[in-house]
Structure formats: structure tokens, C-alpha cells
């Protein structure tokens, strides 16, 4: 069976249809490239052909390149010539499309190509469209067009960088190329990414009309015409020079020079703009070869595409329940921020939800909060008014546990207090059917302890969402001591229905994610107590690649919640010198009534709109600032290692079951060193010997929390990486 097929109609117009067998989305494979090259050669030999339409036989055009192909190339990265030739092969067949079967040495009339995009188009799929002479997209909800390669550590290397920058200029192309945004059909037309919008039924007919009326001028790209000038100015033009200087500074500021893809992308555009189009494509191919050869790029692709996709497809889902569970109605108990977020996400994905709180007015306020989320989506054009009404119509507020009788899953999302949760869980179990799964959204409390509040512990499980629920994609599924495999499978199915990424972990205080986030925050607090400048701590974290510094993160979480978690931890496992020092810092903040962003006063000062406005002056009054500050690399290494070591301990203690889940969960859950592919990816980049020596050094300087442990010692002695060993 073929990925591509074509038919030539009585009007002498060929329609190429992309339809990869046994795949929900089309992806471009090596075999697909072979086929499209062969089809193009056959069509160009047809002298009577009036034009070609490239479209899809599926509900969407394509999700882009099969990144497994790129991963294979990366495995051969020592042979950069092989990578370069592969990239140039893509450039060659796309350039054939662009020139309509001619070349610069022939007088043959070019054949017009039209891209008829029906739905999603990403990456090289969009680059195929860019090579065509006219681009039409179906005006439907699932049409999203873009070049998101930058989000997995790459850049559009099959002509996308060169074509978009020459079509629109550097400034206008920045959201497309440097931010990886995906655009609706209307927005794509507004910004110039496509030429025309059509209804799905008229898509092919409109493409044919354009072909039959196309002139030579229409099918000659601007850069193939004499006197072409780059919009906004080329690098040697005064305006263009300033634009490129500004873009370089912006990239350094945003990426902290951790993500080479953005820098290489700008280099490809800059150098390509100094020469003709064909040479520019070769330059783009060289820079793409370089980014594909970077070890950090390999790690990002492995974690954010290959491993993430495998986990979402059920790599770790128990096989005991082969048939996927369909959730039609669920219950959510607790109408606070987390509960409303869970209710919203479930309703958005087609489920009916009973949202319960002890006061009906609180439950109704939760509905109003959901309405505000939907209203924001409506304003941004992400949903329609009809969709908004449909989602709200699926959620029923209640203050009665009796309304849980018809649901097949209940998620408890009340305050993080074990006594409150136990009372709520007891009420839930008394008002549900026998087969109903009960889940707790606790972020730190052990599931096996909470399970004692219910009779049937086999059907009790942890489903830990991250805040804000509607934005965060990770969900931890926590198996208690007595949770059945069937319940885990059902929880997995629920997480996938709501389009989140699940990782399955064993039970322990903090599970996996919070187990690693808390030491990161604590290390920041300990540094404050040591007298390290808060500016240095926060900037080191950002230069490490963390989305938030530990002090900003605790301000976002809130000091009083941190105090509560600290108190519960002390009650559960006792205290020690380290915990006393952390509690000392928290107590000073608490007693000063600086509870964090929610009160506009924490480690940071905030203005009336909640915008950060420098650090609290009292930090210097309460903690003696060191006269000689440590170097920033030491702080970066401390903040990185404390997370990575905790991730390793989670793996060693069997809380974390797979390093693939560890890296995916770390990036999606708390943004842990994404440029390196997560904590295990970062340690592999550094090398086990370096990690072990640094742990040895830091253990002496800062305490045994930096002890390496047996696994890292073993990897260092045998010169192995985590991904080689695990």
C-alpha cells in the first residue's frame, strides 16, 4: 500500500492524495519521499498536464516528518554528510514543485501547483505547501497550520526558514519560525502564510479554478524574479541590519543561549539572505545538519516526541484491560482552582461532570470560573460561542454527594489536609456504584494512606493534575499498595480522553514530580539563608533553563501552602537540621505576612496588577548577605543536581518506573532542563563521571543531600549513560 497516490482527471489536472496506511495522521517517511519523487517525475513527463493539486485523503493534511526518521539520522550523526544529503534530497523535490518541473536552463512551461490543506498541517507538511504556487486551506475548526519544529529543538530545515523569511521578512516571520505557533485558516491568510480560504466541499474545485486561470507571473515565486528584494531589508540594508541585530539579541534573551536551534535558524536566514535562493537552501541544509548533530537536540527529540508519543500511546498502560474505558459522566468533589480545572477539562472533551462542593454557591462560583476560561478562549478565537455553551451545559453544580450515583469516576480535589480528605472520601464511597473508581488529586499525601478511608482499595488511585489544569499537560497516575491493574488502566484511559500525558508511578510522599520540585525550591531557600543574593539565585535558575527561579516558584505556590506541606512532612517523617533551616526561612516570610503573589508580597514585591517589581528589601535585613558571592556555575549546578539526584532516588526506590517517564514528566510537570531532554538527559550530557565527582564535591561543601548513590556510582565506574543502562 502506498503513502501517496494520484489521479489525472478529464480536465488534465492531477490530484495527489496523501494517505499513509494504518495511521491516524499522515507523516512523511523515507518510503513516502521515494513515492512523491517518482510521482513528480511521472507527472512532469505528461506534456498535456495543466496543473497539480496536493491534498490529503484523511481528515487532516499531515503532522509532518516522521521524527523517527530524524532520530535514525541522529544515530548516524558522526556521518554528517549523510544527514546533509538527506536534507538536500528534500530540498530537491520541493524545489521541483516550486519550479513546476522546469529548471533555470530550460524554456519548458512550468506546471502550476496548488496546496489544498484540509485540517492540521505541521512541519515539512507545511513546507510542501510553501513550495507550491498557491495555498488554500479549509476553513474548519481543526485547521491549524504552522512550523513548530523549534519546540522540539529543531527549525524548519526543508526550505521553511528560507521561504517564509523571503515571503514575509524577518520580523513578520518570527512568530511562525522562532515561536513555532500554529494558526487557524483565517489567521494563516491574514499573516500571509496561505493565499485563500475555502469550504471543505469546495477545496479541490477552488484549487482547480486557480490552476486554470494561473498566469506565468502567478507561478513564478518572487525570489525567482529579477530584482527580488527581501521584505524589511536584507542584512546589508540599513533597516535589515537593525532587524537582524535586534533578532539576535531577542533570541539570546529568550533562550539564554541554551537552545541552539533558534540561533542556527537566524544564522541560516542571515547567511541565506546574502546570496541567491538555491545557495540559500544549501546554507539552510548545512545549519539543519548542524542542529540535528547536536546531542541536546537528540535528547529533546527523544523526550518530547519519541518517548512522549510512546507513553501517550500506552507504553506503560497495563494490558489487563484491553478495551479502552469510555467515560461519559464523572464527579469532581471540590470546586476550588484544581477541581474547576479538572471539571472544565473533562467537559471540554465530551464528558458530563457533576461538580460538588459543600456549599452550592461555591460550586456555582466554580462554574463561573470555568465560564471565564471559556470566555478567554472565545476572545482568542480558539473556541466558538456554540462550543462554550456546550461545555458549560455539561457541568452540573451540586452540594449533594447523592448526585454521584450515576458516575463511573470520582476525583477528589479538596484542600491538602489528610483529615479533610479522609472525611470527603468516606462520603464519596457511601454514594457511588460498586464499579466506580475513586481518585484523589492529592499532590503530596501518600495514596496508600488515603486509601484506608475507602472500603474497596483496589478501585482507589491517585490522579495528580498540575496547576493550572487547563494549561498543564502532565498527569501523574499513582498506584497505591492495593490499587488494581484494571484501575490503573482505566485511569490511564481517562487521562488520554482529556488529552493529557500520563506517567504511572508508585506511591510515596510527593510521588515523582513534587518529590523533585520541593528540593529545587528548598535549595533556593537554603541559598537565601546562606546569604546568596536572590538575584543571583533566580538568574542562575533561568540560565539553567528553568521556567521559574525557586523563589518566584514558591511565591506562585504561596508561602502558607509551603508551610503546611513542611508541617505535614515533619509530622510524617520527623525533622532534621536541613528541615529546620528551611522552616526558619519560611517562618520569617510567614511572620512578615509575605505569603506570595496572591497577597502581592513574597520574596518579590508586586505592583497592584500582580507584576513583579524587584525583591523584598527585608531579605537583606533578615539574612546576612555574603560579602563574596559564589560563581553562577556553582549555583546552576546545585539547582540542577538537587533535582536530578532526587529523580535518580525516585528511580532507585521504584517510585519512578522508567527514565522515559522521568524525563517526560520532569519537562511537562515543572519544566526541568528541557533543552537537555530532562534530568536524566542532562546527566547523560554531562557524563556520569562528571556527575559523580560533582556530587562528591558538593556533599563535602553543602551536605549529604548531594550524595550520588549507588546507581550513579555504578554508571561512572562503567562509563555508561542512563539511557544505555536503563
TORDREN-593847 format. One record per residue (C-alpha): residue number from 0; z negated, y negated, x negated. Coordinates in steps of 0.1 Angstrom, whole numbers, plus 5000, padded with zeros to 4 digits. Example, Ala and Ser with C-alpha at 12.3 -4.5 7.8 and 13.67 -1.06 7.14 Angstrom:
2
   nr     w     v     u
    0  4922  5045  4877
    1  4929  5011  4863
REM end
This chain:
726
   nr     w     v     u
    0  5000  5000  5000
    1  5009  4965  4988
    2  4989  4933  4985
    3  5020  4912  4992
    4  5050  4918  5014
    5  5078  4896  5026
    6  5105  4893  5053
    7  5136  4872  5055
    8  5144  4860  5090
    9  5177  4852  5106
   10  5171  4816  5096
   11  5172  4827  5059
   12  5136  4817  5054
   13  5114  4842  5036
   14  5077  4846  5047
   15  5055  4861  5020
   16  5023  4876  5035
   17  4992  4883  5015
   18  4972  4912  5029
   19  4951  4932  5004
   20  4944  4967  5020
   21  4908  4976  5029
   22  4894  4941  5021
   23  4880  4915  5044
   24  4893  4887  5022
   25  4924  4886  5000
   26  4916  4885  4963
   27  4942  4883  4935
   28  4942  4914  4913
   29  4964  4924  4884
   30  4984  4945  4908
   31  4988  4916  4931
   32  5002  4895  4902
   33  5027  4922  4894
   34  5038  4922  4931
   35  5041  4885  4935
   36  5061  4882  4903
   37  5085  4909  4915
   38  5089  4893  4950
   39  5097  4859  4934
   40  5123  4874  4912
   41  5140  4892  4942
   42  5139  4860  4963
   43  5154  4838  4936
   44  5184  4862  4933
   45  5191  4856  4970
   46  5217  4827  4970
   47  5215  4822  5007
   48  5178  4817  5009
   49  5168  4783  5024
   50  5131  4784  5016
   51  5099  4804  5013
   52  5066  4803  5031
   53  5034  4818  5015
   54  5007  4827  5041
   55  4982  4854  5048
   56  4981  4883  5073
   57  4943  4881  5075
   58  4921  4856  5093
   59  4917  4837  5061
   60  4942  4829  5033
   61  4922  4841  5002
   62  4888  4840  4985
   63  4907  4835  4952
   64  4908  4856  4920
   65  4890  4889  4918
   66  4863  4878  4893
   67  4861  4915  4882
   68  4894  4908  4865
   69  4879  4879  4846
   70  4848  4899  4838
   71  4871  4926  4823
   72  4888  4899  4802
   73  4854  4886  4791
   74  4846  4921  4778
   75  4877  4918  4757
   76  4867  4882  4747
   77  4870  4890  4709
   78  4907  4891  4716
   79  4912  4855  4728
   80  4949  4859  4726
   81  4948  4885  4754
   82  4929  4860  4776
   83  4953  4832  4768
   84  4984  4853  4776
   85  4969  4864  4809
   86  4962  4828  4819
   87  4997  4818  4808
   88  5011  4846  4829
   89  4995  4829  4860
   90  5009  4795  4849
   91  5044  4810  4846
   92  5047  4824  4881
   93  5031  4793  4896
   94  5055  4771  4877
   95  5084  4792  4890
   96  5072  4784  4925
   97  5069  4748  4917
   98  5104  4745  4902
   99  5118  4765  4932
  100  5134  4791  4910
  101  5151  4767  4887
  102  5143  4756  4852
  103  5150  4724  4832
  104  5182  4739  4817
  105  5200  4749  4849
  106  5217  4729  4877
  107  5208  4755  4903
  108  5195  4741  4936
  109  5157  4746  4940
  110  5143  4766  4969
  111  5115  4748  4988
  112  5081  4765  4990
  113  5056  4758  5018
  114  5019  4769  5017
  115  5007  4778  5052
  116  4970  4782  5049
  117  4952  4799  5077
  118  4915  4796  5071
  119  4895  4798  5038
  120  4913  4792  5005
  121  4894  4791  4972
  122  4902  4791  4935
  123  4935  4804  4925
  124  4945  4808  4962
  125  4944  4770  4964
  126  4962  4768  4931
  127  4990  4788  4946
  128  4991  4761  4974
  129  4991  4733  4948
  130  5022  4748  4932
  131  5041  4747  4965
  132  5061  4717  4976
  133  5044  4712  5009
  134  5010  4723  5020
  135  5000  4729  5057
  136  4966  4741  5069
  137  4955  4754  5102
  138  4931  4731  5120
  139  4904  4757  5127
  140  4867  4759  5120
  141  4869  4785  5093
  142  4895  4765  5073
  143  4878  4755  5040
  144  4900  4745  5011
  145  4889  4739  4975
  146  4885  4748  4939
  147  4848  4760  4935
  148  4852  4776  4900
  149  4828  4751  4884
  150  4800  4766  4905
  151  4802  4799  4886
  152  4806  4783  4852
  153  4844  4781  4851
  154  4870  4754  4860
  155  4904  4757  4878
  156  4924  4771  4850
  157  4956  4782  4867
  158  4971  4747  4870
  159  4944  4733  4893
  160  4929  4709  4867
  161  4963  4696  4857
  162  4979  4694  4891
  163  4950  4678  4910
  164  4943  4652  4884
  165  4980  4642  4883
  166  4983  4642  4921
  167  4952  4621  4928
  168  4939  4606  4895
  169  4907  4615  4877
  170  4883  4596  4900
  171  4897  4609  4933
  172  4899  4644  4919
  173  4862  4645  4907
  174  4847  4660  4940
  175  4874  4687  4940
  176  4874  4697  4903
  177  4840  4686  4890
  178  4818  4693  4920
  179  4837  4723  4935
  180  4835  4710  4970
  181  4852  4728  4999
  182  4870  4708  5025
  183  4879  4711  5062
  184  4916  4709  5070
  185  4912  4672  5082
  186  4892  4662  5051
  187  4917  4680  5028
  188  4945  4660  5043
  189  4925  4627  5041
  190  4919  4632  5003
  191  4955  4643  4996
  192  4948  4680  4989
  193  4972  4691  5016
  194  5001  4673  5034
  195  4999  4684  5070
  196  4976  4699  5097
  197  4989  4723  5123
  198  4975  4745  5150
  199  4973  4782  5141
  200  5000  4791  5165
  201  5024  4765  5151
  202  5016  4770  5115
  203  5047  4791  5105
  204  5071  4771  5128
  205  5059  4738  5113
  206  5064  4752  5078
  207  5100  4763  5087
  208  5108  4728  5102
  209  5097  4712  5069
  210  5119  4736  5049
  211  5150  4729  5070
  212  5145  4691  5066
  213  5134  4691  5029
  214  5154  4669  5005
  215  5158  4673  4967
  216  5133  4644  4964
  217  5108  4664  4986
  218  5109  4694  4964
  219  5106  4676  4931
  220  5070  4671  4920
  221  5061  4636  4908
  222  5054  4649  4872
  223  5089  4664  4871
  224  5105  4630  4878
  225  5114  4605  4851
  226  5088  4578  4846
  227  5058  4596  4861
  228  5025  4577  4857
  229  4991  4593  4862
  230  4973  4577  4892
  231  4945  4555  4880
  232  4959  4554  4845
  233  4963  4579  4816
  234  4938  4579  4787
  235  4958  4553  4767
  236  4960  4529  4797
  237  4930  4504  4798
  238  4919  4515  4833
  239  4924  4552  4825
  240  4905  4548  4792
  241  4875  4534  4810
  242  4877  4561  4837
  243  4876  4589  4811
  244  4847  4573  4792
  245  4828  4570  4825
  246  4836  4605  4835
  247  4824  4618  4801
  248  4791  4600  4804
  249  4787  4612  4840
  250  4792  4648  4831
  251  4767  4646  4802
  252  4742  4631  4826
  253  4746  4656  4853
  254  4749  4688  4832
  255  4726  4679  4804
  256  4753  4694  4783
  257  4742  4728  4794
  258  4773  4737  4814
  259  4804  4737  4791
  260  4828  4742  4819
  261  4827  4705  4831
  262  4831  4693  4795
  263  4861  4717  4789
  264  4876  4707  4822
  265  4876  4670  4812
  266  4890  4679  4778
  267  4919  4698  4794
  268  4927  4669  4817
  269  4923  4643  4790
  270  4945  4661  4764
  271  4970  4672  4790
  272  4975  4637  4802
  273  4987  4627  4768
  274  5018  4650  4770
  275  5043  4664  4794
  276  5034  4687  4823
  277  5044  4721  4806
  278  5024  4713  4775
  279  4995  4702  4797
  280  4995  4737  4813
  281  4993  4753  4778
  282  4964  4729  4769
  283  4946  4738  4802
  284  4951  4775  4794
  285  4936  4771  4759
  286  4905  4754  4773
  287  4902  4780  4800
  288  4904  4807  4774
  289  4875  4790  4755
  290  4853  4787  4786
  291  4860  4823  4795
  292  4849  4834  4760
  293  4815  4817  4762
  294  4786  4841  4766
  295  4768  4818  4791
  296  4799  4818  4813
  297  4799  4856  4812
  298  4763  4856  4823
  299  4769  4831  4851
  300  4798  4852  4865
  301  4778  4884  4862
  302  4748  4870  4880
  303  4763  4846  4905
  304  4793  4866  4915
  305  4793  4903  4905
  306  4756  4910  4909
  307  4751  4887  4938
  308  4780  4902  4957
  309  4768  4938  4949
  310  4734  4930  4962
  311  4747  4915  4994
  312  4769  4945  5000
  313  4739  4968  4999
  314  4735  4979  4963
  315  4697  4983  4968
  316  4697  4989  5006
  317  4680  5023  5014
  318  4706  5048  5026
  319  4683  5064  5052
  320  4696  5041  5079
  321  4734  5044  5076
  322  4742  5024  5107
  323  4735  4987  5104
  324  4710  4974  5129
  325  4722  4948  5154
  326  4696  4921  5161
  327  4701  4905  5195
  328  4667  4889  5200
  329  4639  4882  5176
  330  4605  4865  5178
  331  4592  4839  5154
  332  4554  4830  5155
  333  4545  4797  5141
  334  4566  4766  5148
  335  4559  4747  5116
  336  4586  4739  5090
  337  4591  4776  5080
  338  4591  4790  5115
  339  4615  4765  5128
  340  4638  4770  5099
  341  4638  4808  5105
  342  4645  4803  5142
  343  4673  4779  5135
  344  4690  4802  5110
  345  4688  4832  5133
  346  4701  4812  5163
  347  4729  4798  5142
  348  4740  4833  5135
  349  4741  4845  5171
  350  4706  4857  5178
  351  4683  4848  5207
  352  4649  4836  5195
  353  4615  4832  5211
  354  4597  4806  5191
  355  4559  4809  5197
  356  4530  4786  5188
  357  4495  4784  5202
  358  4504  4750  5218
  359  4536  4748  5238
  360  4541  4712  5227
  361  4541  4724  5191
  362  4568  4749  5199
  363  4588  4723  5217
  364  4585  4700  5187
  365  4599  4728  5166
  366  4630  4728  5189
  367  4633  4690  5184
  368  4631  4696  5146
  369  4660  4721  5149
  370  4679  4696  5170
  371  4676  4671  5141
  372  4691  4697  5116
  373  4719  4703  5140
  374  4725  4666  5146
  375  4729  4661  5108
  376  4754  4689  5107
  377  4773  4673  5136
  378  4774  4640  5118
  379  4788  4656  5087
  380  4814  4675  5107
  381  4800  4709  5098
  382  4795  4719  5135
  383  4808  4708  5169
  384  4788  4695  5199
  385  4795  4728  5216
  386  4781  4748  5187
  387  4750  4725  5187
  388  4743  4732  5224
  389  4750  4769  5219
  390  4724  4772  5191
  391  4697  4752  5209
  392  4704  4773  5240
  393  4695  4805  5221
  394  4659  4793  5213
  395  4631  4795  5238
  396  4598  4778  5231
  397  4566  4796  5242
  398  4529  4798  5238
  399  4525  4834  5251
  400  4526  4865  5229
  401  4537  4884  5260
  402  4572  4869  5255
  403  4576  4892  5225
  404  4581  4924  5246
  405  4619  4922  5245
  406  4624  4915  5208
  407  4632  4941  5181
  408  4619  4920  5152
  409  4589  4895  5150
  410  4585  4872  5120
  411  4550  4857  5115
  412  4552  4823  5098
  413  4518  4807  5103
  414  4496  4790  5077
  415  4490  4807  5044
  416  4455  4819  5052
  417  4447  4856  5054
  418  4422  4853  5082
  419  4446  4833  5104
  420  4474  4857  5096
  421  4453  4887  5105
  422  4444  4873  5139
  423  4481  4865  5147
  424  4494  4899  5135
  425  4468  4916  5157
  426  4481  4896  5187
  427  4517  4904  5179
  428  4511  4941  5177
  429  4495  4941  5211
  430  4525  4926  5227
  431  4555  4944  5213
  432  4575  4976  5219
  433  4568  5006  5197
  434  4600  5003  5176
  435  4597  4966  5169
  436  4595  4956  5132
  437  4567  4931  5123
  438  4574  4909  5093
  439  4552  4884  5075
  440  4568  4853  5059
  441  4538  4850  5035
  442  4547  4836  5001
  443  4518  4849  4981
  444  4494  4872  5001
  445  4498  4909  4994
  446  4517  4927  5022
  447  4497  4959  5020
  448  4465  4939  5026
  449  4481  4921  5057
  450  4494  4955  5069
  451  4458  4965  5077
  452  4459  4942  5107
  453  4485  4964  5124
  454  4484  5000  5136
  455  4519  5011  5125
  456  4521  5001  5089
  457  4554  5019  5085
  458  4570  4991  5106
  459  4553  4962  5087
  460  4571  4944  5060
  461  4573  4911  5041
  462  4604  4889  5046
  463  4597  4859  5024
  464  4620  4829  5030
  465  4622  4798  5008
  466  4619  4762  5019
  467  4639  4746  5034
  468  4651  4778  5051
  469  4684  4764  5063
  470  4694  4754  5027
  471  4679  4782  5005
  472  4699  4814  5004
  473  4674  4838  4988
  474  4651  4861  5009
  475  4626  4885  4993
  476  4621  4917  5012
  477  4586  4930  5003
  478  4578  4967  5007
  479  4541  4974  5014
  480  4524  5006  5003
  481  4532  5022  5037
  482  4564  5005  5047
  483  4591  5030  5056
  484  4626  5030  5040
  485  4640  5027  5075
  486  4621  4994  5080
  487  4634  4981  5046
  488  4670  4989  5057
  489  4665  4971  5090
  490  4650  4941  5072
  491  4680  4941  5048
  492  4704  4941  5078
  493  4686  4912  5094
  494  4689  4891  5062
  495  4726  4898  5059
  496  4732  4889  5095
  497  4718  4855  5088
  498  4740  4852  5057
  499  4712  4852  5031
  500  4710  4871  4998
  501  4683  4898  4999
  502  4663  4912  4970
  503  4639  4941  4976
  504  4606  4940  4956
  505  4574  4960  4957
  506  4541  4944  4968
  507  4519  4923  4946
  508  4503  4889  4948
  509  4531  4863  4946
  510  4557  4891  4948
  511  4585  4882  4923
  512  4596  4846  4929
  513  4563  4829  4934
  514  4548  4851  4907
  515  4572  4834  4882
  516  4573  4799  4898
  517  4535  4795  4897
  518  4532  4800  4859
  519  4560  4774  4854
  520  4540  4748  4875
  521  4508  4759  4857
  522  4523  4754  4823
  523  4532  4718  4833
  524  4496  4712  4844
  525  4482  4726  4812
  526  4505  4703  4792
  527  4492  4673  4812
  528  4456  4684  4803
  529  4467  4688  4766
  530  4478  4651  4766
  531  4515  4656  4766
  532  4534  4627  4782
  533  4546  4636  4817
  534  4580  4620  4810
  535  4584  4645  4781
  536  4574  4675  4802
  537  4598  4666  4830
  538  4627  4657  4808
  539  4623  4689  4788
  540  4625  4709  4821
  541  4657  4691  4832
  542  4672  4697  4797
  543  4664  4733  4801
  544  4685  4734  4833
  545  4657  4735  4858
  546  4665  4716  4890
  547  4629  4700  4891
  548  4603  4695  4865
  549  4570  4713  4871
  550  4552  4680  4881
  551  4578  4670  4905
  552  4578  4705  4919
  553  4541  4705  4926
  554  4544  4671  4942
  555  4570  4686  4965
  556  4549  4716  4973
  557  4517  4695  4977
  558  4485  4694  4957
  559  4463  4706  4985
  560  4485  4737  4991
  561  4483  4744  4953
  562  4445  4741  4956
  563  4445  4765  4985
  564  4466  4791  4966
  565  4445  4787  4935
  566  4413  4792  4955
  567  4427  4824  4972
  568  4438  4837  4938
  569  4404  4831  4923
  570  4387  4849  4952
  571  4411  4879  4948
  572  4412  4883  4910
  573  4383  4862  4897
  574  4385  4833  4873
  575  4391  4827  4836
  576  4393  4798  4812
  577  4430  4792  4819
  578  4425  4790  4856
  579  4395  4767  4851
  580  4417  4743  4831
  581  4444  4743  4858
  582  4419  4738  4886
  583  4404  4709  4866
  584  4438  4691  4867
  585  4443  4699  4904
  586  4408  4687  4913
  587  4413  4654  4896
  588  4445  4649  4917
  589  4428  4661  4948
  590  4398  4639  4944
  591  4420  4609  4938
  592  4437  4618  4972
  593  4470  4621  4954
  594  4483  4651  4974
  595  4520  4648  4965
  596  4552  4635  4980
  597  4540  4640  5016
  598  4514  4612  5011
  599  4537  4592  4987
  600  4512  4597  4959
  601  4511  4625  4934
  602  4519  4628  4897
  603  4547  4605  4907
  604  4544  4572  4925
  605  4567  4568  4955
  606  4580  4539  4975
  607  4578  4536  5013
  608  4611  4556  5016
  609  4597  4585  4995
  610  4618  4577  4964
  611  4601  4585  4931
  612  4590  4553  4913
  613  4576  4563  4879
  614  4544  4582  4871
  615  4509  4576  4883
  616  4491  4553  4858
  617  4459  4573  4863
  618  4474  4603  4843
  619  4466  4584  4810
  620  4432  4574  4823
  621  4421  4610  4832
  622  4438  4629  4803
  623  4437  4617  4767
  624  4474  4613  4756
  625  4482  4629  4722
  626  4490  4604  4695
  627  4516  4627  4681
  628  4537  4644  4708
  629  4553  4679  4704
  630  4590  4681  4699
  631  4611  4686  4731
  632  4624  4720  4720
  633  4589  4734  4719
  634  4582  4722  4754
  635  4616  4736  4766
  636  4608  4770  4750
  637  4573  4771  4766
  638  4587  4763  4801
  639  4614  4789  4797
  640  4594  4816  4782
  641  4565  4814  4806
  642  4589  4822  4835
  643  4609  4848  4815
  644  4577  4866  4804
  645  4564  4868  4840
  646  4598  4881  4852
  647  4595  4908  4825
  648  4560  4917  4835
  649  4572  4920  4871
  650  4598  4944  4859
  651  4574  4964  4838
  652  4549  4967  4866
  653  4577  4979  4890
  654  4573  4949  4913
  655  4608  4939  4904
  656  4630  4970  4906
  657  4663  4958  4890
  658  4671  4930  4865
  659  4701  4921  4886
  660  4678  4913  4914
  661  4657  4894  4889
  662  4684  4871  4877
  663  4700  4865  4911
  664  4666  4860  4927
  665  4655  4836  4900
  666  4685  4813  4903
  667  4687  4813  4941
  668  4649  4812  4946
  669  4638  4785  4922
  670  4668  4775  4901
  671  4657  4793  4869
  672  4680  4786  4840
  673  4713  4791  4860
  674  4736  4782  4831
  675  4723  4813  4812
  676  4726  4836  4842
  677  4688  4836  4850
  678  4657  4846  4830
  679  4670  4880  4817
  680  4703  4864  4809
  681  4686  4836  4789
  682  4666  4861  4769
  683  4697  4881  4761
  684  4714  4849  4750
  685  4685  4841  4727
  686  4682  4877  4715
  687  4652  4900  4718
  688  4641  4894  4682
  689  4640  4856  4687
  690  4621  4861  4719
  691  4596  4884  4703
  692  4590  4861  4673
  693  4586  4830  4696
  694  4561  4849  4717
  695  4542  4858  4686
  696  4541  4822  4675
  697  4532  4808  4710
  698  4505  4834  4715
  699  4486  4821  4685
  700  4492  4784  4694
  701  4487  4785  4732
  702  4471  4818  4742
  703  4478  4853  4752
  704  4498  4843  4783
  705  4527  4843  4758
  706  4522  4879  4747
  707  4555  4896  4746
  708  4546  4930  4760
  709  4559  4965  4752
  710  4594  4961  4767
  711  4604  4930  4747
  712  4589  4946  4715
  713  4610  4977  4721
  714  4642  4957  4726
  715  4635  4936  4695
  716  4629  4967  4673
  717  4660  4985  4686
  718  4682  4953  4687
  719  4690  4958  4723
  720  4696  4933  4752
  721  4680  4937  4786
  722  4714  4944  4802
  723  4721  4971  4776
  724  4687  4988  4781
  725  4680  4983  4818
REM end
